[in-house]
Amino acid sequence: MLDWREEIARRLSSLKLDRTRENEIIEELSQHLDDRYCELISGGAADDDARRDVLMELNFEDLVAQERSRLVRETSREPGAPEKSGHGFFASLGQDMRYALRQLQRNPGFAVVAIITLGLGIGASTAIFSVIDNVLLEPFPYKDAGHIIYPRVHGATQGPDEGRQGFSSDELLDFLRQNHSLDGVIGTTDDPVLYKHGAGVEWLYGADMTPGSFEFFGMPALYGRVFQRADYQLGAPPVFVLRYKAWKARFNGDANVLNKVFVLNGTARTLIGIMPPRFGWYDADVWIPKTPHPGMSIGFAGLPERWFILGRLKPRVSLAQASADLNGIVNPLAKLRPQDYPAQFQMFAVPFGHSGGEHLESTMYTALGAVGLLLLIACVNVANLMLARATSREKEFALRAVLGAGQARLARLLLVESLVLAIGGAALGVLIAWGGLKFIVATMPPDSIPAESVIGLNALVLAFTLVLAVLTPLIFGLAPALQAARRDLNDPLRDMGRGVIGGFRTARLRDAAVVVEVAVSLTLLVGAGLLMHSFLAMREVNLGLQADHIFKTTLLLPPDRYKTAEQVSAFVRPVLARVNAIPGVTDAAESSSVPPNNSRDTKIEISGKPPEKQWRAQVQNVSETYFQALRIPFETGRGFTETEINDARKVAVVNRKFVSTYLSGEDPIGRRVRLLELESVADLLPSFEIVGVVDDVSNQGAPGYGRGGLQAPIEPQVWIPYTVTGSGERSLVVRSVQTPMSVMEEVQQAVWATDPGVALMYPDALDQMISRRWYAGPRFALLMMMIFGGVGLILVTVGVYSVLAYTTAQRTHEIGVRMALGAERANVARLVIVEGVRLVLAGVGVGLVVSLLLGRAVEAELWPGVKPYDPVTLASTVVLLLATGVLACWIPASRAARVDPMVALRYE
Amino acid sequence: MTPEVEWKKVSGELLILSLVEARPRHGYEISKLIEQRSNGAVRFYVASLYPLLYRLEKRGWIQGRWVEKSGQRRRRYYRLTIVGQKVLASQRRGWQAFVEAVNRITEAEHA
């Protein structure tokens, strides 16, 4: 008799079994081999042959054994074994992780799809969360920002976000002295700064700040110091503080500029401090100390000075209490100056923290909801992928169970695999979020976020991602893990009943998940389609002018030297002549504003018409070349002549809307229009003879706060010669054959050659400005929806694929039977595709209903005329989803068609 | 994995449970009975039989016990447990249902 023990022991050694158990197995197997050997010998075999045959039958090299030897290493170190329990959770977790990594390496396709799916979900959530964190939750780096409020005068007829937020010095001083609800009150006002530089002056955005402002914000200077009480005293040396961004841009971050003297608006001021990067109060470049004085004072462009006021709520004071307090303070003022207050009004203390992106807030929270759904869908998809994969790993799990792995252990292994996938997804997600944020910042409409907020990944955002990485495996890993754990208990049913009885309820759940994700994706895509439709409709709107090849800039005239109309026109006339002489310039004009911005609004009266209280019109002061420069066509009458401009004649051009509103059916030419509110600031007799009518030119202003934008109705407008008034803003509009910005340098030289003390403000190409201010907002919303819709579509593809791959794998034997009984391969493929399309169709049905219901809610956001049930959008979205669904069915369908009936039937 | 291995793994449980139903048997005996009763069509070698036995034992469907008989080395005998009896009944029903179903289908096909 031969001794097989050594040979068996050698072959089992890699399994590292428990010593007693190993001895038992060796004993049992060696007896078996003995018996077999004797059998072969008695059958007439030679000793060597019998021995070789027996050893061959002990062949652990086949697949079962291979799997077994690999798995036993894990299961033999099960935490349940008493003598191993001291080894620590983390050591075995690390072991599980390494094992999970090996598993994923063996199936890289699965791992890649799962990680990309999770990465998309986690990345989108991280990006949106970081925008919300930076813009809505923590936009301001200021001390106790949550308790800062600003006052607003709200008229009874005004919209919820409307009302006056600028206050006179008198109002500011009364708030300061009389309030009982606020700890500290500060005021800020615009102060455009002319800064002497080279051949002329440049413009800086300045802000005047009242005493205690920097203490209020609680931010020290990065270099130097902020204002102190002494800087506000009469006769104190003039000082200013510089913004970090301006310091970098204008002085290259040179620390030597500190304590240097600069001439700002004709005053020599010492630069005493440079603020840290995130201090951007009022979006100003420089801050200047200013003490408010009682009485009316004139601010920028001859307009009354207005202070924006901030206060900090005292502890335990509510917003309502503060509002009541402010009401009590302004009531006497309203009686003194009733023209500053609506007939019925209320004061509100508005939380400042919310002023960040109030019109962005609902968009962002909607977006967070959308990406949350996308993440959930991603999790469901990965869960389905894992279920499909678990089917093909049944043998592995069963073998693990045989060799001693408990159900909890199997579930844990699967959860660790999920965790590894989620960590991979989170890493990819951070990359996606990083790139996505760069994209979001680049496409975001300007001025939609506070200057202080920095959109980027920060510790809180990364913590959010980490939480997602830990939570998501619980969502997508739990179902497969539980199923794996349960499977062993159901073993007898499994073997016989695969695909016939198995998991009816979980199948329903999987199908429901696909239906839901198709529905969500459809809803997002319909939204994207409607926004695109709206956007295209908006681009179709005729602005009434030709915006290409126009350079525009506002001129900052030193107020002390430009008070009267004569002073202004003595400057403008030579400037226009010089600009006209620039090579390539075809037209140069002066204007008080640039469309589609709105102009100053005034009450009007028309000769021969009884005065009407509500008659108003926008008034724009222009030179005779204005209409030609912007290619604004005349309907009747004529434009201004050079003589009329030079002599400051009282003539006017009106728009078509003006005629249809106030002079319907009458001849407007020769009528006189009185501009009543120009009287308070301007030096003129406000009655103008209408000499011409132009087509409507867009004058609704930039969109925001539910007003303005190109969908708003055009307002009646009057153009008058710029030479009739000394007040108001002055802008240049220059048409050239070359690209607009290329003439900027020469325009600046032309201005400085006339008066080196005048600076250019907001130089820009008109079409670029319109694109940024008017189109960027809707374009941003459209892009976000398209990205969400696109991600949703990818996830739907993965979702349909994973569910069909799973059910097809489950039904392999059924397919085999069908094929054995004569089903064509094409029929089998069709079977799978029909199942997939059935799910997609159900999702499309649900999605259409949801879209129509939501459509009523978003109707207000859409361009007038674009209906939420726009058939073209709905139909194309449905077709897109169906095509995607069929595509996703393709791989499982062709796999099913390749099933070999012989192989499939052997399963049973 | 070859089709044969697959086939054996799935149906092997049913075979083993059936063979230990009447009385306890040891591993070699089980393998001989399978070979003989199938006229050599089905064979379980040591490397595939014992993992299956251990799996069934771990599930509690069969129970192995070392038995010493005079003049012989001790051997490990496997007997069917109460749970195993239920499982066997269920597997038999399932198997019969399947065979009948296939028969009905194939008869209809050739009718």
Chai-1 contact restraints between the chains, C-beta under 6 A:
chainA,res_idxA,chainB,res_idxB,connection_type,confidence,min_distance_angstrom,max_distance_angstrom,comment,restraint_id
A,E28,B,R76,contact,1.0,0.0,6.0,A-B,restraint_1
A,L29,B,V46,contact,1.0,0.0,6.0,A-B,restraint_2
A,H32,B,G27,contact,1.0,0.0,6.0,A-B,restraint_3
A,H32,B,Y28,contact,1.0,0.0,6.0,A-B,restraint_4
A,H32,B,V46,contact,1.0,0.0,6.0,A-B,restraint_5
A,D35,B,Y28,contact,1.0,0.0,6.0,A-B,restraint_6
A,E57,B,Y45,contact,1.0,0.0,6.0,A-B,restraint_7
A,E57,B,V46,contact,1.0,0.0,6.0,A-B,restraint_8
A,L58,B,V46,contact,1.0,0.0,6.0,A-B,restraint_9
A,L58,B,A47,contact,1.0,0.0,6.0,A-B,restraint_10
A,N59,B,A47,contact,1.0,0.0,6.0,A-B,restraint_11
A,F60,B,A47,contact,1.0,0.0,6.0,A-B,restraint_12
A,L63,B,M1,contact,1.0,0.0,6.0,A-B,restraint_13
A,A65,B,A47,contact,1.0,0.0,6.0,A-B,restraint_14
A,V402,B,P51,contact,1.0,0.0,6.0,A-B,restraint_15
A,V402,B,Y54,contact,1.0,0.0,6.0,A-B,restraint_16
A,V402,B,R55,contact,1.0,0.0,6.0,A-B,restraint_17
A,V402,B,K58,contact,1.0,0.0,6.0,A-B,restraint_18
A,P492,B,V87,contact,1.0,0.0,6.0,A-B,restraint_19
A,P492,B,S90,contact,1.0,0.0,6.0,A-B,restraint_20
A,P492,B,Q91,contact,1.0,0.0,6.0,A-B,restraint_21
A,D495,B,V10,contact,1.0,0.0,6.0,A-B,restraint_22
A,M496,B,G94,contact,1.0,0.0,6.0,A-B,restraint_23
A,L821,B,E109,contact,1.0,0.0,6.0,A-B,restraint_24
A,V903,B,P3,contact,1.0,0.0,6.0,A-B,restraint_25
A,R906,B,P3,contact,1.0,0.0,6.0,A-B,restraint_26
A,R906,B,E6,contact,1.0,0.0,6.0,A-B,restraint_27
A,R906,B,W7,contact,1.0,0.0,6.0,A-B,restraint_28
A,E908,B,F98,contact,1.0,0.0,6.0,A-B,restraint_29
